[in-house]
Amino acid sequence: MKRHFTARLITTHALGLLSVLACLVLANWQWERAQVYVAKNTSVQKSFAELSPLRDYLPISSVGVTTKVSGTWQPDERIVLPGRIANGPGMVITIPEQEVTAELVGPIGSWILDILELADGSSLGVVRGFTEDAQQVPLATGDQTISGVMQPSEDVPGLELGNGIIPLTTNMIVENSRTIAHDGYLIATSNSPGLIPVQPIFQEPPVQGLNWRNVAYTFNWIFFAVIVGFMWVRVAKDELQYAQLAGITGDLSHDT
């Protein structure tokens, strides 16, 4: 039995086990990355801290989810986005070949975005509503609690706005913020005087299914785990045979 627990065999088993486990862990990691978020029920409101981690991209699972934030409006930091309609989805190109939407249904005006400074000192862009005359909308001032729906930066892959509409991007918000800004923006569902509520472009997280590249990587790592397993068994058998031969040789020498 001693030959089964030599130092070389113990080392071989330890390295083999660690290598197989490492391959399986990497396979599981790639499989989790392959599970691109599939939309679930977003009717339940979540805290803003859950949805938007500061100094990171807005998670896809946070898109279209309702939340509530409190803070102080940053005066004179307004962003006016012209050439829009109140119906966000109506501005989106749904057929890749076309360069304009079929027709902008409803009055054309501007989205009004003011910047809210939160308790932790970070900034969040908030689309307060739609208006046909941006000059008549007073600046947001003071402290306020806003309910709304989280939206990604409009330069995300796969989102195309028609009719030459300028996208509302995180970079645009960062350039107008006094402090570090969160990725994406919030569309307020709270009513603001003189503004028409805006319908969010994304009303739930996008459904994208599996990322097949990561699925392929998953099977690659499983394949590597199988190869390592075969190598582990082969090395252990060779070591046992070597130990057995060494034992027979030692016995013959002793008999002589």
TITI-291037 format. One record per residue: residue in one letter; x, y, z of N, C-alpha, C in turn. Coordinates in Angstrom, 1 decimal. Example, Ala and Ser with C-alpha at 12.3 -4.5 7.8 and 13.67 -1.06 7.14 Angstrom:
REM TITI-291037
   code      n_x      n_y      n_z     ca_x     ca_y     ca_z      c_x      c_y      c_z
      a     13.2     -5.7      7.8     12.3     -4.5      7.8     13.2     -3.3      7.8
      s     12.8     -2.2      7.1     13.7     -1.1      7.1     12.9      0.0      7.9
This chain:
REM TITI-291037
   code      n_x      n_y      n_z     ca_x     ca_y     ca_z      c_x      c_y      c_z
      m      0.8     -1.2      0.0      0.0      0.0      0.0      0.9      1.3      0.0
      k      2.1      1.2      0.5      2.9      2.4      0.6      3.1      3.0     -0.8
      r      3.2      2.2     -1.8      3.5      2.7     -3.1      2.4      3.6     -3.6
      h      1.1      3.5     -3.1      0.0      4.3     -3.5      0.1      5.7     -2.8
      f      1.0      5.9     -1.8      1.0      7.2     -1.1      2.4      7.7     -1.0
      t      3.2      7.5     -2.1      4.5      8.1     -2.2      4.3      9.6     -2.4
      a      5.4     10.4     -2.1      5.4     11.8     -2.2      5.1     12.2     -3.6
      r      5.7     11.5     -4.6      5.5     11.9     -6.0      4.0     11.7     -6.4
      l      3.4     10.6     -5.9      2.0     10.4     -6.3      1.0     11.4     -5.6
      i      1.3     11.7     -4.3      0.5     12.7     -3.7      0.6     14.1     -4.4
      t      1.8     14.4     -4.9      1.9     15.6     -5.6      1.2     15.5     -7.0
      t      1.3     14.4     -7.6      0.6     14.2     -8.9     -0.9     14.3     -8.7
      h     -1.5     13.7     -7.6     -2.9     13.8     -7.4     -3.3     15.2     -7.1
      a     -2.5     15.9     -6.3     -2.9     17.3     -5.9     -2.9     18.2     -7.1
      l     -1.9     18.1     -8.0     -1.8     18.9     -9.2     -3.0     18.5    -10.2
      g     -3.2     17.2    -10.3     -4.3     16.8    -11.2     -5.6     17.3    -10.7
      l     -5.9     17.2     -9.4     -7.2     17.6     -8.9     -7.4     19.1     -9.0
      l     -6.3     19.9     -8.7     -6.4     21.4     -8.8     -6.6     21.8    -10.3
      s     -5.9     21.1    -11.2     -6.0     21.4    -12.6     -7.4     21.2    -13.2
      v     -8.0     20.0    -12.8     -9.4     19.7    -13.2    -10.4     20.7    -12.6
      l    -10.2     21.0    -11.4    -11.1     21.9    -10.7    -11.0     23.3    -11.4
      a     -9.8     23.7    -11.7     -9.6     25.0    -12.3    -10.3     25.1    -13.7
      c    -10.2     24.0    -14.4    -10.9     24.0    -15.7    -12.4     24.0    -15.6
      l    -12.9     23.3    -14.6    -14.3     23.3    -14.4    -14.8     24.7    -13.9
      v    -14.0     25.3    -13.0    -14.4     26.7    -12.5    -14.4     27.7    -13.7
      l    -13.4     27.6    -14.6    -13.4     28.5    -15.8    -14.6     28.2    -16.7
      a    -14.9     26.9    -16.8    -16.1     26.5    -17.7    -17.4     27.1    -17.1
      n    -17.5     27.0    -15.8    -18.7     27.6    -15.1    -18.8     29.1    -15.3
      w    -17.6     29.8    -15.2    -17.5     31.2    -15.4    -17.9     31.6    -16.8
      q    -17.5     30.9    -17.8    -17.8     31.2    -19.2    -19.3     30.9    -19.4
      w    -19.9     29.9    -18.8    -21.3     29.6    -18.9    -22.1     30.7    -18.3
      e    -21.7     31.2    -17.2    -22.4     32.3    -16.6    -22.4     33.6    -17.4
      r    -21.2     33.8    -18.1    -21.1     34.9    -19.0    -22.0     34.7    -20.2
      a    -22.2     33.5    -20.6    -23.0     33.2    -21.8    -24.5     33.5    -21.5
      q    -24.9     33.5    -20.2    -26.3     33.7    -19.9    -26.6     35.2    -19.9
      v    -26.7     35.8    -21.1    -27.0     37.2    -21.2    -28.4     37.4    -20.6
      y    -28.6     38.4    -19.9    -29.8     38.6    -19.1    -31.1     38.5    -19.9
      v    -32.0     37.7    -19.4    -33.3     37.5    -20.0    -34.3     38.3    -19.2
      a    -35.2     39.1    -19.8    -36.1     39.9    -19.1    -37.0     39.1    -18.1
      k    -37.2     39.6    -17.0    -38.1     39.1    -16.0    -39.1     40.2    -15.6
      n    -39.8     39.9    -14.6    -40.8     40.9    -14.1    -40.1     42.0    -13.5
      t    -40.3     43.2    -14.1    -39.6     44.4    -13.6    -40.5     45.4    -12.9
      s    -41.7     44.9    -12.5    -42.7     45.7    -11.9    -42.3     46.1    -10.4
      v    -41.4     45.3     -9.8    -41.0     45.5     -8.5    -39.9     46.6     -8.4
      q    -40.2     47.6     -7.7    -39.2     48.7     -7.6    -38.0     48.2     -6.8
      k    -36.8     48.7     -7.2    -35.5     48.3     -6.5    -34.8     49.6     -6.1
      s    -34.0     49.5     -5.1    -33.2     50.6     -4.7    -32.2     51.0     -5.7
      f    -31.9     52.3     -5.8    -30.9     52.8     -6.8    -29.6     52.2     -6.6
      a    -29.2     51.9     -5.3    -27.9     51.3     -5.1    -27.8     49.9     -5.7
      e    -28.9     49.2     -5.8    -28.9     47.9     -6.4    -28.7     48.0     -7.9
      l    -29.3     49.0     -8.5    -29.3     49.1    -10.0    -28.1     49.7    -10.6
      s    -27.5     50.7    -10.0    -26.4     51.4    -10.6    -25.2     51.5     -9.7
      p    -24.3     50.6     -9.8    -23.0     50.6     -9.1    -22.1     51.8     -9.6
      l    -21.7     52.7     -8.8    -20.9     53.8     -9.2    -19.6     53.4     -9.7
      r    -19.0     54.1    -10.7    -17.8     53.8    -11.3    -17.8     52.5    -12.1
      d    -19.0     52.1    -12.6    -19.2     50.9    -13.4    -20.3     51.1    -14.4
      y    -20.3     50.2    -15.4    -21.4     50.3    -16.4    -22.7     49.9    -15.8
      l    -23.8     50.5    -16.3    -25.1     50.1    -15.9    -25.4     48.7    -16.3
      p    -25.7     47.8    -15.3    -25.9     46.4    -15.7    -27.1     46.2    -16.6
      i    -27.1     45.3    -17.5    -28.3     45.1    -18.4    -29.5     44.7    -17.6
      s    -29.3     44.1    -16.4    -30.5     43.7    -15.6    -31.1     44.9    -14.9
      s    -30.5     46.1    -15.0    -31.0     47.3    -14.4    -31.9     48.1    -15.4
      v    -31.7     47.8    -16.6    -32.4     48.6    -17.7    -33.9     48.3    -17.6
      g    -34.7     49.4    -17.6    -36.1     49.3    -17.6    -36.7     49.0    -16.2
      v    -35.9     49.0    -15.1    -36.4     48.8    -13.8    -36.7     50.1    -13.1
      t    -37.8     50.1    -12.3    -38.2     51.3    -11.6    -37.4     51.5    -10.3
      t    -37.1     52.7    -10.0    -36.4     53.0     -8.8    -36.8     54.4     -8.2
      k    -36.2     54.8     -7.1    -36.5     56.1     -6.5    -35.2     56.7     -6.0
      v    -34.9     57.9     -6.3    -33.7     58.6     -5.9    -34.0     59.9     -5.2
      s    -33.2     60.3     -4.3    -33.3     61.6     -3.6    -32.0     62.4     -3.8
      g    -32.1     63.7     -4.0    -30.9     64.5     -4.1    -31.3     66.0     -4.3
      t    -30.2     66.7     -4.7    -30.3     68.2     -4.9    -30.0     68.5     -6.3
      w    -30.9     69.2     -7.0    -30.7     69.6     -8.4    -29.5     70.5     -8.5
      q    -28.7     70.2     -9.5    -27.5     71.1     -9.9    -28.0     72.2    -10.8
      p    -28.1     73.4    -10.3    -28.6     74.5    -11.1    -27.7     74.8    -12.3
      d    -28.3     75.3    -13.4    -27.6     75.7    -14.6    -26.9     74.5    -15.3
      e    -27.2     73.3    -15.0    -26.6     72.1    -15.7    -27.5     71.4    -16.6
      r    -28.5     72.1    -17.1    -29.6     71.4    -17.9    -29.0     71.0    -19.2
      i    -29.6     69.9    -19.7    -29.3     69.4    -21.1    -30.7     69.4    -21.8
      v    -30.8     70.1    -23.0    -32.0     70.1    -23.8    -31.7     69.2    -25.0
      l    -32.6     68.2    -25.2    -32.4     67.3    -26.3    -33.5     67.5    -27.4
      p    -33.3     68.3    -28.4    -34.3     68.6    -29.4    -34.6     67.5    -30.4
      g    -35.7     67.8    -31.2    -36.1     66.9    -32.3    -36.6     65.6    -31.8
      r    -37.2     65.5    -30.6    -37.7     64.3    -30.0    -39.2     64.3    -29.9
      i    -39.8     63.2    -29.6    -41.2     63.1    -29.2    -41.3     62.4    -27.8
      a    -42.4     62.5    -27.2    -42.6     62.0    -25.8    -42.5     60.5    -25.8
      n    -42.9     59.8    -26.9    -42.9     58.4    -27.0    -41.5     57.9    -27.4
      g    -40.7     57.5    -26.4    -39.3     57.1    -26.7    -39.2     55.9    -27.7
      p    -40.0     54.8    -27.6    -39.8     53.8    -28.6    -40.2     54.2    -30.0
      g    -41.0     55.3    -30.2    -41.3     55.7    -31.5    -40.2     56.4    -32.2
      m    -39.0     56.7    -31.5    -37.9     57.3    -32.2    -36.9     56.3    -32.6
      v    -37.1     55.0    -32.3    -36.1     54.0    -32.6    -36.3     53.3    -33.9
      i    -35.1     53.1    -34.7    -35.2     52.4    -35.9    -35.3     50.9    -35.6
      t    -36.3     50.3    -36.2    -36.5     48.9    -35.9    -36.0     48.0    -37.1
      i    -35.9     48.6    -38.3    -35.3     47.9    -39.4    -34.0     48.5    -39.7
      p    -32.9     47.6    -39.6    -31.5     48.1    -39.8    -31.3     48.9    -41.1
      e    -31.9     48.5    -42.2    -31.6     49.2    -43.4    -32.1     50.6    -43.5
      q    -33.1     50.9    -42.8    -33.7     52.3    -42.9    -32.9     53.3    -42.0
      e    -32.9     54.5    -42.5    -32.1     55.6    -41.8    -33.1     56.5    -41.0
      v    -34.3     56.4    -41.2    -35.3     57.2    -40.5    -36.4     56.3    -40.0
      t    -37.1     56.8    -38.9    -38.3     56.1    -38.5    -39.4     56.3    -39.5
      a    -40.4     55.4    -39.5    -41.4     55.6    -40.5    -42.1     56.9    -40.3
      e    -42.4     57.4    -39.1    -43.0     58.7    -38.8    -43.0     58.9    -37.4
      l    -42.6     60.1    -37.0    -42.6     60.5    -35.6    -44.1     60.9    -35.3
      v    -44.7     60.1    -34.5    -46.1     60.3    -34.2    -46.2     61.2    -32.9
      g    -46.9     62.3    -33.1    -47.0     63.2    -32.0    -46.2     64.5    -32.2
      p    -46.4     65.5    -31.4    -45.7     66.7    -31.5    -44.2     66.5    -31.3
      i    -43.4     67.3    -32.0    -41.9     67.2    -31.9    -41.5     68.4    -31.0
      g    -40.6     68.0    -30.1    -40.1     69.0    -29.1    -38.8     68.6    -28.5
      s    -38.7     68.8    -27.2    -37.4     68.4    -26.6    -37.6     67.6    -25.3
      w    -36.6     66.8    -25.0    -36.6     66.2    -23.7    -35.7     67.1    -22.8
      i    -36.2     67.3    -21.6    -35.5     68.1    -20.6    -34.8     67.3    -19.6
      l    -33.5     67.4    -19.5    -32.7     66.6    -18.6    -32.0     67.5    -17.6
      d    -32.3     67.3    -16.3    -31.6     68.1    -15.3    -30.8     67.0    -14.5
      i    -29.8     67.5    -13.8    -28.8     66.6    -13.1    -29.0     66.7    -11.6
      l    -29.2     65.6    -11.0    -29.5     65.4     -9.6    -28.2     65.0     -8.9
      e    -27.8     65.7     -7.8    -26.7     65.3     -7.0    -27.2     64.5     -5.8
      l    -26.7     63.3     -5.7    -27.2     62.4     -4.7    -26.4     62.5     -3.4
      a    -26.9     61.9     -2.4    -26.3     62.0     -1.0    -24.9     61.7     -1.0
      d    -24.4     60.7     -1.8    -23.0     60.3     -1.8    -22.1     61.2     -2.6
      g    -22.7     62.2     -3.2    -21.9     63.2     -4.0    -21.9     62.9     -5.4
      s    -22.5     61.7     -5.9    -22.5     61.4     -7.3    -23.6     62.1     -8.0
      s    -23.5     62.1     -9.3    -24.6     62.8    -10.1    -25.3     61.8    -11.0
      l    -26.6     62.1    -11.2    -27.5     61.3    -12.1    -28.3     62.2    -13.0
      g    -28.2     61.9    -14.3    -29.0     62.6    -15.2    -30.5     62.1    -15.2
      v    -31.4     63.0    -15.1    -32.8     62.7    -15.0    -33.6     63.4    -16.1
      v    -34.2     62.6    -16.9    -35.1     63.2    -17.9    -36.4     63.5    -17.2
      r    -36.7     64.8    -17.0    -37.9     65.1    -16.2    -39.2     65.1    -17.1
      g    -39.0     65.3    -18.4    -40.2     65.2    -19.3    -40.0     65.8    -20.6
      f    -41.1     66.0    -21.4    -41.0     66.5    -22.8    -41.8     67.8    -22.8
      t    -41.3     68.7    -23.7    -42.0     70.0    -23.9    -41.7     70.4    -25.4
      e    -42.7     71.2    -25.9    -42.5     71.8    -27.2    -41.8     73.1    -27.1
      d    -41.7     73.7    -25.9    -41.0     75.0    -25.8    -40.1     74.9    -24.6
      a    -38.8     74.5    -24.8    -37.9     74.3    -23.7    -37.6     75.6    -22.9
      q    -37.7     76.8    -23.6    -37.4     78.0    -23.0    -38.4     78.4    -21.8
      q    -39.6     77.8    -21.9    -40.6     78.1    -20.9    -40.6     77.2    -19.7
      v    -39.6     76.2    -19.7    -39.5     75.3    -18.5    -38.5     75.8    -17.5
      p    -38.9     76.2    -16.3    -37.9     76.7    -15.3    -36.9     75.6    -14.9
      l    -35.7     76.1    -14.5    -34.7     75.1    -14.0    -35.2     74.4    -12.8
      a    -34.7     73.2    -12.6    -35.0     72.4    -11.4    -34.1     72.9    -10.3
      t    -34.6     73.2     -9.1    -33.8     73.6     -8.0    -34.3     72.9     -6.7
      g    -33.4     73.0     -5.7    -33.7     72.5     -4.4    -33.6     71.0     -4.3
      d    -34.1     70.4     -3.2    -34.1     69.0     -2.9    -35.4     68.3     -3.5
      q    -35.2     67.1     -4.0    -36.4     66.4     -4.5    -36.2     64.9     -4.5
      t    -37.3     64.1     -4.3    -37.2     62.7     -4.5    -38.0     62.4     -5.8
      i    -37.3     61.6     -6.6    -37.8     61.3     -8.0    -38.0     59.8     -8.2
      s    -39.1     59.4     -8.7    -39.3     58.0     -9.1    -39.1     58.0    -10.6
      g    -38.6     56.8    -11.1    -38.3     56.8    -12.5    -37.9     55.4    -13.0
      v    -37.6     55.3    -14.3    -37.2     54.1    -14.9    -35.7     54.2    -15.4
      m    -34.8     53.3    -15.1    -33.5     53.4    -15.5    -33.3     53.0    -17.0
      q    -32.4     53.8    -17.7    -32.2     53.7    -19.1    -30.7     53.6    -19.3
      p    -30.2     52.9    -20.4    -28.8     52.9    -20.7    -28.4     54.1    -21.5
      s    -27.1     54.4    -21.6    -26.7     55.4    -22.5    -27.1     55.0    -23.9
      e    -27.6     56.0    -24.7    -28.2     55.7    -26.0    -27.2     55.4    -27.1
      d    -25.9     55.3    -26.7    -24.9     54.8    -27.7    -24.6     53.3    -27.5
      v    -25.5     52.6    -26.8    -25.3     51.2    -26.6    -25.5     50.5    -27.9
      p    -24.7     49.4    -28.2    -24.8     48.6    -29.4    -26.3     48.1    -29.6
      g    -26.7     48.3    -30.9    -28.1     47.8    -31.2    -29.2     48.8    -31.1
      l    -28.9     50.0    -30.5    -29.9     51.0    -30.4    -29.6     52.1    -31.5
      e    -30.5     52.3    -32.4    -30.4     53.3    -33.4    -31.6     54.3    -33.4
      l    -31.3     55.5    -33.3    -32.4     56.5    -33.3    -32.4     57.1    -34.7
      g    -33.7     57.3    -35.2    -33.9     57.8    -36.6    -34.0     59.3    -36.6
      n    -34.2     59.8    -37.8    -34.4     61.2    -38.1    -33.4     62.2    -37.5
      g    -32.1     61.7    -37.5    -31.0     62.6    -37.0    -31.1     62.9    -35.6
      i    -31.8     62.2    -34.8    -31.9     62.5    -33.3    -30.5     62.3    -32.7
      i    -30.1     63.3    -31.9    -28.8     63.2    -31.2    -29.0     62.3    -30.0
      p    -28.2     61.2    -29.8    -28.3     60.3    -28.7    -28.0     61.0    -27.4
      l    -28.7     60.6    -26.4    -28.4     61.0    -25.0    -27.4     60.0    -24.4
      t    -26.1     60.4    -24.2    -25.1     59.5    -23.8    -24.6     59.8    -22.4
      t    -23.9     58.9    -21.8    -23.3     59.1    -20.5    -22.2     60.2    -20.6
      n    -21.5     60.2    -21.7    -20.4     61.2    -21.8    -21.0     62.6    -21.8
      m    -22.2     62.8    -22.4    -22.9     64.1    -22.4    -23.2     64.5    -21.0
      i    -23.7     63.5    -20.2    -24.1     63.8    -18.8    -22.8     64.1    -18.0
      v    -21.8     63.3    -18.2    -20.5     63.6    -17.5    -20.0     65.0    -17.7
      e    -20.0     65.4    -19.0    -19.5     66.7    -19.3    -20.3     67.9    -18.6
      n    -21.5     67.6    -18.3    -22.3     68.7    -17.7    -22.5     68.5    -16.2
      s    -21.9     67.5    -15.6    -22.1     67.2    -14.2    -21.0     67.9    -13.4
      r    -21.3     68.2    -12.2    -20.3     68.8    -11.3    -19.5     67.7    -10.5
      t    -20.1     66.5    -10.4    -19.4     65.4     -9.7    -19.4     64.2    -10.6
      i    -18.8     63.1    -10.2    -18.7     61.9    -10.9    -20.2     61.4    -11.2
      a    -20.4     61.0    -12.4    -21.8     60.7    -12.8    -22.0     59.2    -13.0
      h    -23.2     58.7    -12.8    -23.6     57.3    -13.0    -23.7     57.1    -14.5
      d    -23.5     55.8    -14.9    -23.8     55.4    -16.3    -25.3     55.4    -16.6
      g    -25.7     55.8    -17.8    -27.1     55.8    -18.1    -27.8     57.0    -17.5
      y    -29.1     56.9    -17.5    -29.9     58.0    -17.0    -31.3     57.5    -16.5
      l    -32.0     58.4    -15.8    -33.3     58.0    -15.3    -34.4     58.8    -16.0
      i    -35.5     58.1    -16.4    -36.6     58.8    -16.9    -37.6     58.9    -15.8
      a    -38.0     60.2    -15.4    -38.8     60.4    -14.3    -40.3     60.0    -14.6
      t    -40.9     59.3    -13.7    -42.3     59.0    -13.8    -43.1     59.9    -12.9
      s    -42.3     60.7    -12.0    -42.9     61.7    -11.2    -43.3     62.9    -12.1
      n    -44.5     63.5    -12.0    -44.9     64.6    -12.8    -44.2     65.9    -12.5
      s    -43.7     66.6    -13.5    -43.1     67.9    -13.3    -43.9     69.0    -14.0
      p    -44.2     70.1    -13.3    -45.0     71.1    -13.9    -44.5     71.6    -15.2
      g    -45.4     71.7    -16.2    -45.1     72.2    -17.5    -44.5     71.2    -18.4
      l    -44.3     69.9    -18.0    -43.7     68.9    -18.8    -44.6     67.7    -19.0
      i    -44.5     67.1    -20.1    -45.3     65.9    -20.4    -44.4     64.7    -20.1
      p    -44.9     63.6    -19.4    -44.1     62.5    -19.1    -43.5     61.8    -20.4
      v    -42.3     61.3    -20.3    -41.7     60.6    -21.4    -41.8     59.1    -21.2
      q    -42.2     58.4    -22.3    -42.2     57.0    -22.3    -40.8     56.4    -22.6
      p    -40.3     55.6    -21.6    -38.9     55.1    -21.8    -38.7     54.3    -23.1
      i    -37.6     54.4    -23.7    -37.3     53.5    -24.8    -37.2     52.0    -24.4
      f    -36.6     51.8    -23.3    -36.5     50.4    -22.7    -37.4     50.4    -21.5
      q    -38.5     49.5    -21.6    -39.4     49.4    -20.5    -39.2     48.1    -19.7
      e    -38.2     47.3    -20.2    -37.7     46.1    -19.4    -36.4     45.8    -20.0
      p    -35.6     45.0    -19.2    -34.3     44.6    -19.7    -34.3     43.9    -21.1
      p    -33.4     44.2    -22.0    -33.4     43.6    -23.3    -33.3     42.0    -23.2
      v    -33.9     41.3    -24.1    -33.8     39.8    -24.2    -32.8     39.5    -25.2
      q    -31.7     38.9    -24.8    -30.7     38.5    -25.8    -30.3     37.1    -25.8
      g    -30.8     36.3    -24.9    -30.5     34.8    -24.9    -29.0     34.5    -24.6
      l    -28.5     33.5    -25.3    -27.2     33.0    -25.0    -26.2     33.7    -25.9
      n    -25.0     33.9    -25.3    -23.8     34.4    -26.1    -23.1     33.2    -26.5
      w    -23.2     32.8    -27.8    -22.6     31.5    -28.3    -21.1     31.5    -28.2
      r    -20.4     32.6    -28.3    -19.0     32.6    -28.1    -18.6     32.0    -26.8
      n    -19.3     32.5    -25.7    -19.0     32.1    -24.4    -19.4     30.6    -24.2
      v    -20.5     30.2    -24.9    -20.9     28.8    -24.8    -19.7     27.9    -25.4
      a    -19.1     28.3    -26.5    -18.0     27.6    -27.1    -16.8     27.5    -26.1
      y    -16.5     28.6    -25.4    -15.5     28.7    -24.5    -15.8     27.7    -23.3
      t    -17.0     27.6    -22.9    -17.4     26.7    -21.9    -17.1     25.3    -22.2
      f    -17.4     24.8    -23.4    -17.1     23.5    -23.8    -15.6     23.3    -24.0
      n    -14.9     24.3    -24.4    -13.4     24.2    -24.5    -12.8     23.9    -23.2
      w    -13.3     24.6    -22.1    -12.7     24.3    -20.8    -13.1     22.9    -20.3
      i    -14.3     22.5    -20.6    -14.7     21.1    -20.2    -13.8     20.1    -20.9
      f    -13.5     20.3    -22.2    -12.6     19.5    -23.0    -11.2     19.4    -22.4
      f    -10.8     20.6    -21.9     -9.4     20.7    -21.3     -9.5     19.9    -20.0
      a    -10.6     19.9    -19.2    -10.7     19.2    -18.0    -10.6     17.7    -18.2
      v    -11.2     17.2    -19.3    -11.2     15.8    -19.7     -9.7     15.4    -20.0
      i     -9.1     16.2    -20.8     -7.7     15.9    -21.2     -6.8     15.9    -20.0
      v     -6.9     16.9    -19.1     -6.2     16.9    -17.8     -6.4     15.6    -17.0
      g     -7.7     15.2    -17.0     -8.1     14.0    -16.2     -7.4     12.8    -16.8
      f     -7.4     12.6    -18.1     -6.7     11.5    -18.7     -5.2     11.5    -18.4
      m     -4.6     12.7    -18.5     -3.1     12.9    -18.2     -2.9     12.5    -16.7
      w     -3.8     13.0    -15.9     -3.6     12.7    -14.4     -3.6     11.2    -14.2
      v     -4.6     10.4    -14.8     -4.7      9.0    -14.6     -3.4      8.3    -15.2
      r     -3.0      8.8    -16.4     -1.9      8.2    -17.0     -0.6      8.3    -16.2
      v     -0.4      9.5    -15.7      0.8      9.8    -14.9      0.8      8.9    -13.6
      a     -0.4      8.8    -13.0     -0.5      8.1    -11.8     -0.2      6.6    -12.0
      k     -0.7      6.1    -13.1     -0.5      4.6    -13.5      1.0      4.4    -13.8
      d      1.6      5.3    -14.5      3.0      5.2    -14.8      3.9      5.2    -13.5
      e      3.5      6.1    -12.6      4.2      6.1    -11.3      4.0      4.9    -10.5
      l      2.8      4.3    -10.5      2.6      3.0     -9.8      3.4      1.9    -10.4
      q      3.4      1.9    -11.8      4.2      0.8    -12.4      5.7      1.0    -12.1
      y      6.1      2.2    -12.1      7.5      2.5    -11.8      7.9      2.0    -10.3
      a      6.9      2.3     -9.4      7.1      1.9     -8.0      7.1      0.4     -7.9
      q      6.2     -0.2     -8.7      6.1     -1.7     -8.6      7.4     -2.3     -9.1
      l      7.9     -1.8    -10.3      9.2     -2.3    -10.8     10.3     -2.1     -9.9
      a     10.3     -0.9     -9.2     11.4     -0.6     -8.3     11.3     -1.6     -7.1
      g     10.1     -1.9     -6.7     10.0     -2.9     -5.6     10.4     -4.2     -5.9
      i     10.1     -4.7     -7.2     10.5     -6.1     -7.6     12.0     -6.1     -7.7
      t     12.6     -5.1     -8.3     14.1     -5.0     -8.4     14.7     -5.0     -7.1
      g     14.1     -4.3     -6.1     14.7     -4.3     -4.8     14.6     -5.6     -4.1
      d     13.5     -6.4     -4.3     13.4     -7.7     -3.7     14.4     -8.7     -4.3
      l     14.6     -8.6     -5.7     15.6     -9.5     -6.3     17.0     -9.2     -5.8
      s     17.3     -7.9     -5.6     18.6     -7.6     -5.1     18.8     -8.1     -3.7
      h     17.8     -8.0     -2.9     17.8     -8.5     -1.6     18.0    -10.0     -1.5
      d     17.3    -10.7     -2.4     17.4    -12.2     -2.4     18.8    -12.6     -2.9
      t     19.4    -11.8     -3.8     20.7    -12.1     -4.3     21.8    -11.9     -3.1
